[in-house]
Amino acid sequence: MLDLTTLIPYLGACFILAIVPGPTVTVILANSLKSGTLAGFAIIAGTQLGLLSMMVVVGLGLEAVMSFMAFAFDWIKLAGAAYLVWLGFNMLRSSGELGTAAAGPAKSYRRLMFDGFLVIWSNPKALIFLGAFLPQFVSHEGATFPQVMLLGLFFMLIAGSTDAFYAVLGGRARGLLSTSRVKLLSRASGAILMAGGVWLALQKRA
């Protein structure tokens, strides 16, 4: 279904997108600082469940598009590539601030998982992003839904790994993740993401 020429660039893009701190990382750090690394892992478990449910929504939506308006699929990919360029541009302008997230009173791991799930779904940009990113690597030749789910599982694995790094970091010392380092990481990732978006758009025209 997926060959190496598609999979390797996809995995690289997943890592670039996952390593840049965002709202999820802020919540992971806040809870790891307050209650330890395991609290951060509980948040991650919830965000992973949220991602999985979002990927089901994206996969079913693309399957419907392919069934009724297959000709529109290329336009969805082009629009998605444009969105990735815009997202990369915003990363270039990042201030490097992580923001704040009040961890509040101590919570059970089950409640923390639920919080992680809500963090993903309370940010509609996450669903929009997945809808723009995943179709870039979906082939016309195979069934859409299985491809989206397989790509999504790879993304979950990489995002879960980078989030786990932040959970461990938060459990020890948030100060290691300075504003200047976050800004540098965001700008470098933004430049790569913009270039990748342009490349993907040109590939669709080929």
C-alpha positions as CSV (number, residue, x, y, z in Angstrom):
1,M,0.0,0.0,0.0
2,L,2.8,2.4,1.0
3,D,6.2,2.3,-0.7
4,L,9.5,3.7,0.8
5,T,9.5,6.7,-1.4
6,T,6.2,7.8,0.3
7,L,6.8,6.4,3.7
8,I,10.3,7.9,4.4
9,P,9.3,11.6,3.6
10,Y,6.1,11.0,5.6
11,L,7.9,9.8,8.7
12,G,10.3,12.7,8.5
13,A,7.4,15.2,8.2
14,C,5.7,13.6,11.2
15,F,8.8,14.0,13.3
16,I,9.2,17.7,12.4
17,L,5.6,18.4,13.1
18,A,5.5,16.4,16.4
19,I,8.6,17.8,18.0
20,V,7.5,21.4,17.9
21,P,5.9,22.3,21.3
22,G,2.2,23.3,21.1
23,P,-0.9,23.3,23.4
24,T,-0.6,19.6,24.0
25,V,3.0,19.9,25.2
26,T,2.1,22.8,27.5
27,V,-0.5,20.6,29.3
28,I,1.9,17.6,29.4
29,L,4.6,19.8,31.0
30,A,2.2,21.4,33.4
31,N,1.0,18.1,34.8
32,S,4.4,16.5,34.7
33,L,5.8,19.3,36.8
34,K,3.0,19.1,39.3
35,S,2.5,15.3,39.6
36,G,5.5,13.7,37.9
37,T,6.3,12.0,34.7
38,L,3.5,9.4,35.0
39,A,0.9,12.2,35.0
40,G,2.3,13.4,31.7
41,F,2.1,9.9,30.3
42,A,-1.6,9.8,31.3
43,I,-2.2,13.0,29.4
44,I,-0.4,11.4,26.4
45,A,-2.7,8.3,26.6
46,G,-5.7,10.6,26.3
47,T,-4.3,12.6,23.4
48,Q,-3.5,9.4,21.6
49,L,-7.1,8.3,21.9
50,G,-8.2,11.7,20.7
51,L,-5.9,11.4,17.6
52,L,-7.2,8.0,16.8
53,S,-10.8,9.2,16.8
54,M,-9.8,12.2,14.7
55,M,-8.2,9.9,12.2
56,V,-11.3,7.9,11.9
57,V,-13.2,11.1,11.1
58,V,-10.7,12.1,8.5
59,G,-10.5,8.7,6.9
60,L,-14.3,8.4,6.6
61,G,-14.5,11.9,5.2
62,L,-11.9,11.2,2.5
63,E,-13.5,7.8,1.7
64,A,-16.8,9.7,1.0
65,V,-15.0,12.2,-1.2
66,M,-13.4,9.5,-3.2
67,S,-16.7,7.7,-3.6
68,F,-18.8,10.6,-4.8
69,M,-16.3,13.2,-6.2
70,A,-13.0,11.5,-6.9
71,F,-11.9,14.4,-9.2
72,A,-12.0,16.7,-6.1
73,F,-9.4,14.7,-4.3
74,D,-6.5,16.4,-6.0
75,W,-7.9,19.8,-5.1
76,I,-8.1,18.7,-1.4
77,K,-4.4,17.7,-1.6
78,L,-3.5,21.1,-3.1
79,A,-5.5,23.0,-0.5
80,G,-3.8,20.8,2.2
81,A,-0.3,21.6,0.8
82,A,-1.2,25.4,0.9
83,Y,-2.3,25.0,4.5
84,L,1.0,23.3,5.4
85,V,2.9,26.3,3.9
86,W,0.8,28.7,5.9
87,L,1.4,26.6,9.1
88,G,5.1,26.7,8.4
89,F,5.0,30.4,8.0
90,N,3.4,30.8,11.4
91,M,6.1,28.6,12.9
92,L,8.7,31.0,11.5
93,R,7.0,33.8,13.4
94,S,6.8,31.8,16.7
95,S,7.8,33.7,19.8
96,G,9.0,30.5,21.5
97,E,6.6,30.9,24.4
98,L,5.1,27.7,25.6
99,G,2.2,29.4,27.4
100,T,0.7,28.4,30.6
101,A,-1.6,25.5,31.6
102,A,-2.8,25.3,35.2
103,A,-2.5,21.7,36.4
104,G,-4.9,22.3,39.3
105,P,-5.4,19.9,42.1
106,A,-4.1,16.4,41.9
107,K,-6.1,14.2,39.6
108,S,-6.5,10.5,39.0
109,Y,-4.8,9.0,35.9
110,R,-8.2,8.3,34.4
111,R,-9.1,11.9,34.8
112,L,-5.8,13.0,33.3
113,M,-6.4,10.7,30.3
114,F,-9.8,12.4,29.8
115,D,-8.2,15.8,30.0
116,G,-5.7,14.8,27.3
117,F,-8.6,13.6,25.1
118,L,-10.3,17.0,25.6
119,V,-7.1,18.9,24.8
120,I,-7.0,17.4,21.4
121,W,-10.7,17.8,20.6
122,S,-11.0,21.3,22.1
123,N,-8.5,22.5,19.4
124,P,-10.3,22.3,16.0
125,K,-7.0,23.2,14.3
126,A,-5.8,19.6,15.1
127,L,-8.6,18.1,13.0
128,I,-8.0,20.6,10.2
129,F,-4.3,19.9,10.3
130,L,-4.9,16.1,10.0
131,G,-7.3,16.7,7.2
132,A,-4.7,18.7,5.4
133,F,-1.6,16.6,6.2
134,L,-2.7,13.0,5.8
135,P,-4.2,13.2,2.3
136,Q,-0.9,14.4,0.9
137,F,0.4,10.8,1.2
138,V,-2.7,8.9,0.2
139,S,-2.7,7.2,-3.1
140,H,-5.6,7.0,-5.6
141,E,-4.8,3.4,-6.3
142,G,-5.8,1.9,-3.0
143,A,-8.7,2.2,-0.6
144,T,-8.6,5.5,1.2
145,F,-9.7,4.6,4.7
146,P,-7.1,1.9,5.4
147,Q,-4.3,4.2,4.1
148,V,-5.4,7.1,6.3
149,M,-5.5,4.8,9.4
150,L,-2.1,3.3,8.6
151,L,-0.5,6.7,8.1
152,G,-2.3,7.9,11.2
153,L,-0.9,5.1,13.3
154,F,2.6,6.0,12.3
155,F,1.9,9.7,13.2
156,M,0.5,8.6,16.6
157,L,3.7,6.5,17.3
158,I,6.0,9.4,16.5
159,A,3.9,12.0,18.3
160,G,3.6,9.7,21.3
161,S,7.3,9.3,21.4
162,T,8.1,13.0,21.2
163,D,5.4,13.8,23.8
164,A,6.9,11.2,26.1
165,F,10.2,13.1,25.8
166,Y,8.4,16.2,27.0
167,A,6.7,14.3,29.9
168,V,10.1,13.1,31.1
169,L,11.5,16.6,30.6
170,G,8.7,18.1,32.6
171,G,9.1,15.6,35.4
172,R,12.6,16.8,35.8
173,A,13.0,20.4,34.9
174,R,11.0,22.6,32.5
175,G,13.8,25.1,32.5
176,L,15.8,22.9,30.1
177,L,13.3,23.9,27.4
178,S,14.2,27.5,27.1
179,T,12.3,30.1,25.1
180,S,15.2,30.6,22.7
181,R,15.5,26.9,22.1
182,V,11.8,26.6,21.3
183,K,12.0,29.6,19.0
184,L,14.9,28.1,17.1
185,L,13.2,24.7,16.8
186,S,9.9,26.3,15.6
187,R,11.7,28.4,13.0
188,A,13.8,25.6,11.6
189,S,10.7,23.3,11.5
190,G,8.6,26.1,9.9
191,A,11.1,26.6,7.1
192,I,11.2,22.8,6.4
193,L,7.4,22.6,6.5
194,M,7.0,25.4,4.1
195,A,9.5,23.8,1.7
196,G,7.7,20.5,2.1
197,G,4.3,22.0,1.4
198,V,5.6,23.6,-1.9
199,W,7.2,20.3,-2.9
200,L,4.0,18.4,-2.2
201,A,1.9,20.9,-4.3
202,L,4.3,20.6,-7.2
203,Q,4.1,16.8,-7.0
204,K,0.4,17.0,-7.4
205,R,0.8,19.0,-10.6
206,A,3.3,16.5,-12.0
